[in-house]
């Protein structure tokens, strides 16, 4: 049906940019390992690097938010000894 085709198109349209980034940023365009097992290893390493980069970006945003919250408040400085 038409609705099913549209849903599949939208799903594919969301995946294609991810595959493009994997190919260009994580060297997925060229396989450095031999055989079918090498293909799997290459794909898993590229996907792991992609997910790690996303997780680090989220962690960095969280650290920035915490630091911004801490330093934007007027917290009285404690006197040092």
N, C-alpha and C positions, 0 to 999 in steps of 0.2 A: 504494500500500500504506500501511498504518498507520505503519510506521517512517519512510517517506519524508515523510509529512505531518507527523509529529512533528519531524523534522529541519528541515523548512522553517519550521515554527512557531517553533522555537528560534532559527533564524537571523534571522527577522523580529523576534522579541522582543529581540534584541540590537541591531538597527539602529534601531528606532523611538525609543528614548531619544536616540540621536545626532541624529536628524532633529529631534526636539523641541527639543534644545539649540541646534541651528543656527537654528531658527525664532525662538526667544526671545532667545538671547544674541547672535546675529550677524545679526539683522534679515533673515532669509531669508523671513519671512512676507510681506514686501512687496517687490515688484520695482521698482527705481528706474530700470531701463533698458528701452528699447523693443524689441519684437520678440523673435524666437526667439534671436538672437545675444545680446540683452540678458539673457535668461533664463540662458543658458550662462555669461555673464560674472558675473552675480550669484551663481550657484551656485558657480563656481570661486573667487570672492573669499571667500565665506563658508567654504568648505571649507579654503582656504589659511589663513584666520585661525584656524579651529578647530585645524588641525594645528600652526600656529605656537604657539598657546597651550599645546598639549600638550607640544611640544618645549621650550618655556621652563620648564614645570613640572618636566620631567625634569632639565633643566640646573640649575635652582635646587636640587633635591634633591641632586644630585651636589655642588654647591658647599657646601651645608650639611653633607654627609657629610665632605667633605674638611676643612672648617674644624673640625668636631667632632673629627676624628681628630688634626689638628694641635694643637689647643689642649687636648685631653684628656691627651695624653702629657706627661710631665715632661721637657721639652726644656730643657737648661741654657741660660741666657741668655749670649750672648757679651758680653764687656765692650766698651763703646763707647770710642772714643778721646776 
